[in-house]
Amino acid sequence: MWYDILLSLRQEDTIIRKVELTMDEQKKYEVIKKLVDENGNKSRAALTLGLTPRHINRLVKAYKEKGKAAFVHGNRGRKPSTTIPDDIRANIIDLYQSKYYDANFVHFTELLEVHEQIKVSVGTVSSILEAEYILSPKVTKAKKKRISQELRAKKDTAKNQKEKDAIQKNIVAVEDAHTRRPRCAYFGELQQMDATPYEWVSGQIWHLHLAIDDATGRITGGWFDMQETLNGYYHVFHQILTTYGIPYKFFTDRRTVFTYKKKNSTSLDEDTYTQFAYACNQLGVELESSSVAQAKGRVERLNQTLQSRLPIELRLAGITTIDAANVFLNSYIKEYNEKFALPLDGIKSVFEMQPSDEKINLILAVLDERTVDSGHCIQFHKQYYRMLDAHGMQVHYRKGTKVMVIQSYNKNLYCCVNDKDIYALEAIPKQAAKSKDLDADYEAPKPKKTHIPSMNHPWRRSAFLKFAKSQQHHIDDEKLTA
């Protein structure tokens, strides 16, 4: 009898030595074992473990039947019912590496649900990819440091150089974040503007002109162009005016169209800064510039976000041309605002009533100065034009007369002479289509009535030159005080 008892105790000890418990399980085991061995107080054991006396009875019974193994959780070694199947995990990794590369993990999770019908959480995607040492382009410095330490430790134990190289390629560089500042109080109070060059589609670098509302984080305008141009910012300005109205202020950098520079040439078309500033002046919009990128951190962060997301969206949509990209951008901005911008319900708008289409068309104009030649015409962009009045009849000015050419937003051409007369411009063909003497069906062209803007248009030469001079003095004063 005693031999059987000793044998069973030795078998129990063998089982105990092989069972591994967690800290909580080990504590329960020690308390219950002591309770059974010393015939202790069950209420004290219940208080120590934070359990009910009834559950203490269950643990005592289980201990007497199974020993230490009774305290091992029943689900240990089993896969949870919510575990992602191995084939889906492998598919997620393959899709990120082959199709959705460079997407941040939040965006990648959205793309999986929309395009692949794979609905998983951002945390699940992060754990799957980071287990393979695939880091998000937006990875934080702290996580990058932790992952780098793990990689270095793994590299130290790698068996060959090929394995070390594979591990090193999974580390993704992180861009520094811009400093933050409080948002403006009102919608329309401040529009941050910028243009960012990037390879938006494979092999082509375009400049994306953007405006974002500081109070709501809403993209209010966007336009692709080959360079950072006045035309690009005019398109953004036009979107703001027609969609929301007149904003209170623009905040920009001091490059290209937003920088005034003294030039040897007095040509108006080179002074793009003053043209944009004059358009703002006509609508009562303040224009402020800064050479510090962090001062307009919201649009700088927007540039980074779109550089991470938009190229993938363009690629999936099959966009290869800049015109198609601008059409796609219009719908993409709406989706972006619905997802990321703050709701407008609780924020007061200070946009003023939008101007008429005709006023917008004339204000967002590009100016140039030309001189009337001996043929009573002017040359513009390697094309000769004649001046027509409202009845479609050509008007004549003597050679050497200075005129201001006005290219409106819709690309119509006008010219203003002596600040009091304005005419439409008609291109003169290089060669006549038919001969007056040799073609029987020749018909002399009849004058057609032409729409001429009223003389209250904003682009009077004297007023613009006065404004340009004031801008030059303003910039000179800033340089002296800097």
Protein Blocks (a to p, Z undefined) as FASTA:
>chain_A
ZZmmmmmmmmmmmmmmmpccdfklmmmmmmmmmmmmnopafklmmmmnopafklmmmmmm
mmmmnommlmpcfkgoiacfklccfklmmmmmmmmmmmmgoiafklmmmmmmmmnopacd
fklmmmmmmmnopacfkbcfklmmmmmmmmmmmmmmpmbfklmmmmmmmpccdddddddd
dddfbehkaccdddddddfbghiacdddddddfklopafbdcddfbdcfklmmmmmmmmm
mmnopcfbdcddfehjlpccddfblcfklmmmlmmmmmmmmnopacdddfbfklmmmlmm
mmmmmmmmmmmmmmmnopabfklmmmmmmmmmmmmmmmmmccfklpccfbdcdddfklmm
mmmpcdddddddfkopaceehiacddddfkopacdddehiacdddddfkopacddehhla
ccddddddfbdfbdfklmmkbccddddddddddfkbfkbfklmmmmmmmmmmmmmmmmmm
ZZ
